[in-house]
Amino acid sequence: VQLQASGGGLVQAGDSLRLSCAASGRTFANSAMGWFRQVSGKEREFVAAIRWSDNATAYADSIKGRFTISRDNAKTTAHLQMNSLRPEDMAVYYCAAGAVRSLSRRREYDYWGRGTLVTVSS
């Protein structure tokens, strides 16, 4: 499975961005797709995830109400709509996929994209 993330960029605080993650290859083996983010020197943290079977979603507390994860009907692309961005949201965002049981557990994701940088200026 290959994952290609896109949509990062430089925005001002309060602006919006939409990230996308396109999956290719043996996508049928995945049960969920998620987004994680990482700041230099810190651990990669969970942001949001969606399960294919029932569209169940999970969000980190820090972004609830501001970010929304969705996917297309073909189950090959997931999107992360990020509104009301804050400087603390600035990070490299990674998409991930796998046969996941717990949506927020990083270790359950088998496949990772290369990451896309989100920069938020105050």
Secondary structure, 3 states (H helix, E strand, C coil): CEEEEECCEEEECCCCEEEEEEEECCHHHCCEEEEEEECCCCCCEEEEEEECCCCCEEECHHHCCCEEEEECCCCCEEEEEECCCCHHHCEEEEEEEECCCCCCCHHHCCEECCCEEEEEEC
